[in-house]
Amino acid sequence: MKNHREPILYDGLLYIIPLAVLSLIIALLGRPFFSLFTLSVAAFIAFFFRNPERSIPQEEGIIVSPADGKVILIQDIFEKECLNAKAIKLSIFLSLIDVHINRIPCSGEIVNVNRKSGNFLAAFKDEASIENECISICISHHRHKILVKQIAGVLARRIICWGNVGDKVERGQRYGLIKFGSRIDIFLPPQIELKVKIGDKVKGGETILGVLK
């Protein structure tokens, strides 16, 4: 799996270049106000698709955040899709101004990728975790399994996942994004010492969510 390092993702350029060209045409037609508006939209999209480098922690046994955003839920559940065991569910809400690149939380191998169609409820709602369109990847990490779920929201209508079954992945590696507002759920083994709480702001690939015991 390629680790995309371009400062603005190619998917963003598909919007930015046409808008920039349109802005130039409008300016040449003598409509500077409308030209400035389309140029501003292009600038916002460039901001949304930014792809910053991160300092990935190297300590043994740590799990890093798969996304930028705010921790909105920490819950004990029984996870059936990947772990098939008791797990800690941790949900991160990504606002429009957060970096939307998603990162691998731990090194290992992708053993399952599941794409599910669904609704587009507001991503901060608890029901969104179950009812919304999503892509889940299951990562085998030593004797543990970790499930990461990319969840669409009201504005997020396309999920991108570059990971495939059999891919060897590294902690902090980029593996996808969700366009325009979204949510990430990560399901962790109960043998983890959490380092975050509800309300904390986290950075993908950089913030340590917990340490496996």
BAKELO-843490 format. One line per field, with one value per residue (C-alpha): residue number from 1; x, y, z; residue in one letter. Coordinates in nm, 3 decimals. Layout:
REM residues N
num = c(NUM | ...)
X = c(X | ...)
Y = c(Y | ...)
Z = c(Z | ...)
residuo = c(A | ...)
This chain:
REM residues 213
num = c(1 | 2 | 3 | 4 | 5 | 6 | 7 | 8 | 9 | 10 | 11 | 12 | 13 | 14 | 15 | 16 | 17 | 18 | 19 | 20 | 21 | 22 | 23 | 24 | 25 | 26 | 27 | 28 | 29 | 30 | 31 | 32 | 33 | 34 | 35 | 36 | 37 | 38 | 39 | 40 | 41 | 42 | 43 | 44 | 45 | 46 | 47 | 48 | 49 | 50 | 51 | 52 | 53 | 54 | 55 | 56 | 57 | 58 | 59 | 60 | 61 | 62 | 63 | 64 | 65 | 66 | 67 | 68 | 69 | 70 | 71 | 72 | 73 | 74 | 75 | 76 | 77 | 78 | 79 | 80 | 81 | 82 | 83 | 84 | 85 | 86 | 87 | 88 | 89 | 90 | 91 | 92 | 93 | 94 | 95 | 96 | 97 | 98 | 99 | 100 | 101 | 102 | 103 | 104 | 105 | 106 | 107 | 108 | 109 | 110 | 111 | 112 | 113 | 114 | 115 | 116 | 117 | 118 | 119 | 120 | 121 | 122 | 123 | 124 | 125 | 126 | 127 | 128 | 129 | 130 | 131 | 132 | 133 | 134 | 135 | 136 | 137 | 138 | 139 | 140 | 141 | 142 | 143 | 144 | 145 | 146 | 147 | 148 | 149 | 150 | 151 | 152 | 153 | 154 | 155 | 156 | 157 | 158 | 159 | 160 | 161 | 162 | 163 | 164 | 165 | 166 | 167 | 168 | 169 | 170 | 171 | 172 | 173 | 174 | 175 | 176 | 177 | 178 | 179 | 180 | 181 | 182 | 183 | 184 | 185 | 186 | 187 | 188 | 189 | 190 | 191 | 192 | 193 | 194 | 195 | 196 | 197 | 198 | 199 | 200 | 201 | 202 | 203 | 204 | 205 | 206 | 207 | 208 | 209 | 210 | 211 | 212 | 213)
X = c(0.000 | 0.141 | 0.197 | 0.073 | 0.305 | 0.197 | 0.121 | -0.227 | -0.391 | -0.462 | -0.834 | -0.833 | -0.667 | -0.966 | -1.170 | -0.904 | -0.777 | -1.122 | -1.219 | -0.895 | -0.948 | -1.309 | -1.193 | -0.949 | -1.218 | -1.461 | -1.191 | -1.119 | -1.491 | -1.472 | -1.645 | -1.379 | -1.621 | -1.739 | -1.382 | -1.274 | -1.556 | -1.460 | -1.093 | -1.187 | -1.370 | -1.062 | -0.844 | -1.075 | -1.066 | -0.685 | -0.695 | -0.932 | -0.716 | -0.390 | -0.164 | 0.084 | 0.374 | 0.350 | 0.600 | 0.505 | 0.584 | 0.804 | 0.744 | 0.659 | 0.296 | 0.132 | -0.177 | -0.196 | -0.502 | -0.623 | -0.752 | -0.751 | -1.053 | -1.229 | -1.294 | -1.672 | -1.727 | -1.547 | -1.756 | -1.718 | -1.886 | -1.871 | -1.721 | -1.832 | -1.676 | -1.304 | -1.212 | -1.511 | -1.456 | -1.506 | -1.355 | -1.324 | -1.491 | -1.342 | -1.506 | -1.342 | -1.543 | -1.373 | -1.499 | -1.463 | -1.144 | -0.966 | -0.710 | -0.908 | -0.624 | -0.669 | -0.369 | -0.291 | -0.299 | -0.049 | 0.185 | 0.062 | -0.129 | -0.473 | -0.672 | -1.015 | -1.168 | -1.546 | -1.736 | -2.095 | -2.350 | -2.586 | -2.726 | -2.562 | -2.666 | -2.472 | -2.142 | -2.149 | -2.470 | -2.428 | -2.656 | -2.412 | -2.167 | -2.419 | -2.639 | -2.404 | -2.201 | -1.859 | -1.541 | -1.382 | -1.032 | -0.919 | -0.550 | -0.369 | -0.114 | 0.095 | -0.158 | -0.421 | -0.666 | -0.765 | -1.072 | -1.081 | -1.403 | -1.425 | -1.779 | -1.949 | -2.145 | -2.401 | -2.153 | -1.911 | -2.036 | -1.723 | -1.488 | -1.145 | -0.949 | -0.618 | -0.576 | -0.630 | -0.631 | -0.275 | -0.114 | 0.166 | 0.115 | 0.313 | 0.198 | 0.111 | 0.097 | -0.169 | -0.441 | -0.735 | -0.963 | -1.328 | -1.438 | -1.599 | -1.677 | -1.685 | -1.620 | -1.369 | -1.442 | -1.156 | -1.216 | -0.938 | -0.868 | -0.970 | -0.605 | -0.518 | -0.436 | -0.612 | -0.427 | -0.719 | -1.066 | -1.389 | -1.344 | -0.973 | -0.843 | -0.626 | -0.393 | -0.379 | -0.058 | 0.072 | -0.156 | -0.120 | -0.465 | -0.337 | -0.074 | -0.134 | -0.052)
Y = c(0.000 | 0.336 | 0.590 | 0.908 | 1.198 | 1.473 | 1.799 | 1.819 | 1.492 | 1.423 | 1.387 | 1.753 | 1.867 | 1.728 | 2.008 | 2.277 | 2.298 | 2.338 | 2.602 | 2.793 | 2.788 | 2.901 | 3.183 | 3.302 | 3.295 | 3.492 | 3.750 | 3.791 | 3.850 | 4.145 | 3.991 | 4.016 | 3.953 | 3.619 | 3.533 | 3.592 | 3.370 | 3.070 | 3.124 | 3.120 | 2.790 | 2.647 | 2.767 | 2.601 | 2.271 | 2.290 | 2.342 | 2.046 | 1.808 | 1.911 | 1.622 | 1.721 | 1.511 | 1.380 | 1.270 | 0.906 | 0.782 | 0.472 | 0.324 | -0.045 | -0.147 | 0.190 | 0.255 | 0.595 | 0.785 | 0.695 | 1.049 | 1.413 | 1.527 | 1.512 | 1.202 | 1.184 | 0.832 | 0.566 | 0.256 | -0.109 | -0.336 | -0.683 | -0.644 | -0.913 | -0.809 | -0.839 | -0.904 | -1.131 | -1.044 | -0.771 | -0.444 | -0.074 | 0.139 | 0.486 | 0.734 | 1.041 | 1.316 | 1.503 | 1.856 | 2.035 | 2.207 | 1.891 | 1.705 | 1.423 | 1.183 | 0.855 | 0.668 | 0.314 | 0.293 | 0.007 | -0.205 | -0.540 | -0.694 | -0.609 | -0.933 | -0.803 | -0.507 | -0.464 | -0.203 | -0.135 | 0.096 | 0.286 | 0.622 | 0.963 | 1.070 | 1.341 | 1.175 | 1.286 | 1.086 | 0.743 | 0.586 | 0.690 | 0.425 | 0.152 | 0.297 | 0.507 | 0.405 | 0.286 | 0.095 | -0.119 | -0.263 | -0.532 | -0.527 | -0.824 | -0.685 | -0.952 | -1.148 | -0.874 | -0.749 | -0.385 | -0.271 | 0.077 | 0.201 | 0.502 | 0.640 | 0.882 | 1.182 | 1.433 | 1.600 | 1.308 | 1.118 | 0.934 | 0.720 | 0.635 | 0.337 | 0.237 | -0.073 | -0.428 | -0.768 | -0.893 | -0.547 | -0.512 | -0.178 | 0.045 | 0.262 | 0.612 | 0.511 | 0.690 | 0.453 | 0.669 | 0.966 | 1.064 | 1.366 | 1.660 | 1.582 | 1.236 | 0.997 | 0.725 | 0.441 | 0.228 | -0.093 | -0.186 | -0.495 | -0.451 | -0.515 | -0.156 | 0.134 | 0.434 | 0.766 | 0.981 | 1.073 | 1.208 | 1.566 | 1.532 | 1.659 | 1.404 | 1.403 | 1.115 | 0.915 | 1.127 | 1.115 | 0.798 | 0.653 | 0.378 | 0.121 | -0.252 | -0.439)
Z = c(0.000 | -0.104 | 0.174 | 0.003 | 0.090 | -0.153 | 0.042 | -0.116 | -0.210 | -0.577 | -0.497 | -0.394 | -0.714 | -0.908 | -0.746 | -0.707 | -1.068 | -1.234 | -0.974 | -1.029 | -1.406 | -1.361 | -1.134 | -1.402 | -1.672 | -1.453 | -1.379 | -1.750 | -1.804 | -1.566 | -1.263 | -0.988 | -0.698 | -0.838 | -0.932 | -0.571 | -0.446 | -0.663 | -0.574 | -0.204 | -0.250 | -0.422 | -0.132 | 0.124 | -0.066 | -0.078 | 0.300 | 0.345 | 0.141 | 0.310 | 0.396 | 0.670 | 0.791 | 1.146 | 1.412 | 1.468 | 1.823 | 1.825 | 2.171 | 2.183 | 2.233 | 2.170 | 1.959 | 1.788 | 1.674 | 1.323 | 1.267 | 1.372 | 1.567 | 1.901 | 2.113 | 2.150 | 2.284 | 2.487 | 2.547 | 2.648 | 2.392 | 2.239 | 1.890 | 1.642 | 1.310 | 1.384 | 1.747 | 1.821 | 2.185 | 2.442 | 2.324 | 2.395 | 2.130 | 2.088 | 1.849 | 1.695 | 1.525 | 1.239 | 1.174 | 0.841 | 0.957 | 1.074 | 0.863 | 0.699 | 0.622 | 0.810 | 0.950 | 1.061 | 1.444 | 1.480 | 1.273 | 1.145 | 0.856 | 0.718 | 0.745 | 0.643 | 0.459 | 0.475 | 0.273 | 0.383 | 0.223 | 0.449 | 0.559 | 0.596 | 0.945 | 1.127 | 1.217 | 1.583 | 1.648 | 1.810 | 1.547 | 1.273 | 1.393 | 1.303 | 1.028 | 0.813 | 0.510 | 0.621 | 0.543 | 0.814 | 0.821 | 1.064 | 1.154 | 1.306 | 1.551 | 1.724 | 1.934 | 1.912 | 1.650 | 1.601 | 1.402 | 1.245 | 1.086 | 0.849 | 0.874 | 0.637 | 0.766 | 0.640 | 0.405 | 0.369 | 0.066 | -0.035 | 0.169 | 0.030 | 0.161 | 0.002 | 0.219 | 0.094 | 0.259 | 0.296 | 0.311 | 0.565 | 0.738 | 0.971 | 1.260 | 1.135 | 0.767 | 0.564 | 0.445 | 0.333 | 0.391 | 0.419 | 0.219 | 0.399 | 0.763 | 0.916 | 1.204 | 1.286 | 1.527 | 1.659 | 1.853 | 2.092 | 2.305 | 2.671 | 2.767 | 2.688 | 2.915 | 2.763 | 2.750 | 2.629 | 2.754 | 2.607 | 2.489 | 2.409 | 2.075 | 1.894 | 1.593 | 1.348 | 1.367 | 1.654 | 1.960 | 2.167 | 2.238 | 2.465 | 2.551 | 2.515 | 2.835)
residuo = c(M | K | N | H | R | E | P | I | L | Y | D | G | L | L | Y | I | I | P | L | A | V | L | S | L | I | I | A | L | L | G | R | P | F | F | S | L | F | T | L | S | V | A | A | F | I | A | F | F | F | R | N | P | E | R | S | I | P | Q | E | E | G | I | I | V | S | P | A | D | G | K | V | I | L | I | Q | D | I | F | E | K | E | C | L | N | A | K | A | I | K | L | S | I | F | L | S | L | I | D | V | H | I | N | R | I | P | C | S | G | E | I | V | N | V | N | R | K | S | G | N | F | L | A | A | F | K | D | E | A | S | I | E | N | E | C | I | S | I | C | I | S | H | H | R | H | K | I | L | V | K | Q | I | A | G | V | L | A | R | R | I | I | C | W | G | N | V | G | D | K | V | E | R | G | Q | R | Y | G | L | I | K | F | G | S | R | I | D | I | F | L | P | P | Q | I | E | L | K | V | K | I | G | D | K | V | K | G | G | E | T | I | L | G | V | L | K)
